[in-house]
Amino acid sequence: MPRRSRGCQACQQRRIGCDGQYPVCHNCHQWNRQCSGPITSVIIIDQTAKTTKKHSQSRHPSAQSQTGPLSNLRVSNSAVEAVAFQAQFFAFAIPDARASVKSFLEELQNARLQETAPTLDLAVRAVGLAFCATVSRNKPASQKATELYIHTLRGHSRAVAANSTSLVPTVCTSVMLSFFEAIQPTNMTSDASYLFTASDTWPVFEHLRSQYIAAADFVFDRLLVELYILTDFYIRKPYQHESSHFPKDAPSRLDNLWKEFQDVQRSLTDEQKDSFKGVMTLTLSYFACSWILIALLHTETHTLQSEIDLRQGCEMVLNCVKLLKERKSTCVHFRLFFPLVLVQLYSPIEDYRMQAKEYIETWLRQAVYVGLGAPKAIQVVTTEV
């Protein structure tokens, strides 16, 4: 744009700087010229294409040629924010990057580099934004996350109906959407709906269970299968006929798993023990859960080690929670919620029940996974204990 000047007419004609003093500028006073004084009226500037192009040209064409391509690179603020939100969520959900056993979220990050889908990317963005909105209690961000979640859910539904996405991104998208409901529930039963839908795959699970158990490399994976069977029976027991039988093979299978787990512990080096400490502690807590359920379901068939009873199972859960809390692991907030509820409901020792209650209430105050139904569970605990 042409230079705007309000200098006197004499200075403008000579193209020299004018200090604009009134009634006579410094130049006119020094050279004894007649001064018209500074311009106070409206200035009309030539804005034709020829004039603007002339004044917009760079004085350093070489520098322009070097920086020209870089000026075409644009990164939107929303893209930067999305990456930052995702990084915050993954940093929270994967606190120990040195762990030898990779979690689902760690494997997801690697899988996205090889095979991804638009709905999976949107689901991860929605979860990242929901996490930051929950931590910061930011309502506008929470609303934006919900809008993104709805958009992702619709796109995911269309992709599944059209079978346009491969299996791995489809399953990962569904899991990430369940993460969203666990963090920022859209209604009171939204997260439970994902669990009920997952339970519809039970016939497939039964068909593959025998093969899965034979092929599983980790005791923890097979322990989860046994814990699922016990929990499912425990939940259905009040609604089943009295003739329904307790899974009698469960104690012996757990006994074999426990012995195998002890063998694995003895075979680890000191370095491996430190690396696997979180997984080992979580495995111990789930063994304790299984023993608690067996004691509650069918005491007379409890053929595991005689010294492991309901009291010691509850004590083991609390010790595991304490250890994982010191390691600042998210297991305390998420994976140990069910064991803590069992302890608060059924521990024969009041002090253990109070400790479990304190852990759960602390979790609620600092909750990120607020969609897991914890308030309702605590209400049940309060009325039954």
DOPASE-748087 format. One record per residue (C-alpha): x, y, z. Coordinates in steps of 0.25 Angstrom, whole numbers, plus 2048, in hexadecimal, padded with zeros to 3 digits. Layout:
<tidos>
XYZ...
</tidos>
This chain:
<tidos>
80080080080580E7FD80B81680880181F80F80782D81280183981980E84281780D85081180C85280281A85780082084B8078188427FF81C8487F282B8477F68288397FB82F83B80982A83881782184281D81F84382C81184982A81385583480886083380886A82E81686882881E85B82782C85A82A83185981C82A86581782E86D82383D86982183D86D81283387981382887280A81A87580A81386981280586581080585D81D80184F81F7F58498177E98488207DF8448157DB8378107E78308097E38297FC7ED81D7F87EE8167EB7EA8087ED7E98037DF7EF7F57DC7FC7FB7D57FF8047E17FC7F97EC8047EF7E48107F87E38107FB7F280E7ED7F681A7E77EF8257E27F98327EA7F98397DD7FA8357D37EF8407C97F383A7C880182C7C67FB8307BB7F28367B37FE82A7B580781F7B47FD81D7A57FE81C7A680D8117B080D8087A680680979D8127FD79E81B7FA7978287EC79982E7EB79D83C7E179283E7EA7878397F578B8437EB78B84E7E677D84A7F477884A7F677E8587E977985E7ED76B8597FB76C85F7F577086C7EB76486C7F675A86880075F8737F575D87D7F07508797FE74A87680674F88281174588181774587382273B87881873087A81C72387380D71F8718077298677F972E86A7EE7308607F073E85F7FF73D85C7FC7328517F273B84C7FC74784A80573D8427F973783A7F474583580274782E7FF73A8267F073A8247E67448287D87498247D27578257C87538307D374D8387DB75B8377CE76283B7CC7598477DA75B84C7D876A84A7CA76A8527D076285D7DC76B85E7D377785F7CA7718697D576E8727DB77C8727CD7818747CA7788807D777C8867D678B8847C778B8877C579287A7B67928757B87988677C378D8647BA78386A7AF7878607B97878557BD7798597AF7748597AC77A84B7B97738467B576684D7A77668467AD7698387B775D83A7AC75483F7A47578337B07558297B37488307A574382F7A57468207B373F81F7AF7338267A273181E7AA7338117B572A8157BE7358107C973481B7D272881E7D072182B7DB7278347D87358327C97328347CB72B8417D57368467CB7408437C073984B7CA7388577CE7478567BF74B8567BD7438637C974A8697C17578657B575286D7BD74E8787C375C8797B77658757AA75D87579F76286C79575C87579375488279474687C79D74986F7A97428747A173687979B73586B7A97338657AB72786F79D72186C7A072285D7AE71B8607A671086879F70D85B7AB7078567AB6FC8617A86F18577B46F484F7BC6F685B7B86E88607BC6E28527CA6E88527CC6E78617D36D98617DC6DD8557DF6EA85C7E36E38697EC6DA8627F36E485A7F46EF8658026F28697FF6FA8767F96F58837F27028847EA7008777E56F387C7E26F888A7D97028837D16F787D7CF6F088A7CB6FD8917C17008867BA6F38887BA6F48977B47038977AA6FF88C7A56F38957A56FC8A179C70789A7936FD8957916F48A17866FC8A877E6FB89B7816EC89877A6E089D77F6D98AA7836CD8A178D6D589A79B6D089D7A76D78A17B36D68977BA6CB89F7C66CB8977C96D98997D16D78A77DA6CD8A17DD6D58947E06E189D7E96D88A57F16D48997F26E28947F76E78A28026DC8A28066E08938066EF89880F6EC8A38186E489A8196F089181C6F989C8286F08A182D6F089282E6FF89183B70789383C71389C83C71C89082F71588A82871589882A72489882572588A81971C88C81672189A80972889680371C88E80771389980071B8A47F471C89B7F470D8997F570B8A87E97148AA7E070C8A07E46FF8A67DF7058B37D27098AC7D06FB8A87D36F58B67C96FF8BC7BE6FB8B17C06EC8B47BF6EF8C37B26F68C17AC6ED8B67AF6DF8BC7B76DE8C87B76CF8CA7BE6CD8BC7C96D78BF7D46CD8BD7E06D78BB7EA6D98C57E46D98D37EA6E68D87E46EE8CD7D76F28D17CD6FE8D07D57068DA7E37048D37DD7068C67D87148CA7E57178D17ED7138C47E471D8BC7E77288C57F67258C57F67258B57EE7328B57F87398BE8047348B67FE7398A97FA7468AF8097488B380D7458A58037508A07FC7468977EE7488917EB73A8957E773F8A27DC74889C7D773E8917DB72F8927DA72E8A17CC7348A27C57278A27CF7208AC7CD72C8B67BE72C8B57BE71D8B87C77208C57BD72B8C97B17238C77B67158CD7C27178D67C07118E47C971C8EA7C372A8EB7D17308EA7D372A8DC7C572F8D87C973D8DC7D673D8D57CF7388C87C47438CA7CF74E8CB7D77498BF7CA7498B77C57578BC7D375D8B97D27578AB7C575E8A97CA76B8AD7D576A8A37CD7628997D076288B7C87558877BB75B88D7B27538847B574588B7A97468947B27488A07A77518A779D7468A67A673C8AB7AA7448B779B7468BA7997378BA7A57358C37A073F8CD7927398CE79772A8CF7A472B8D8
</tidos>
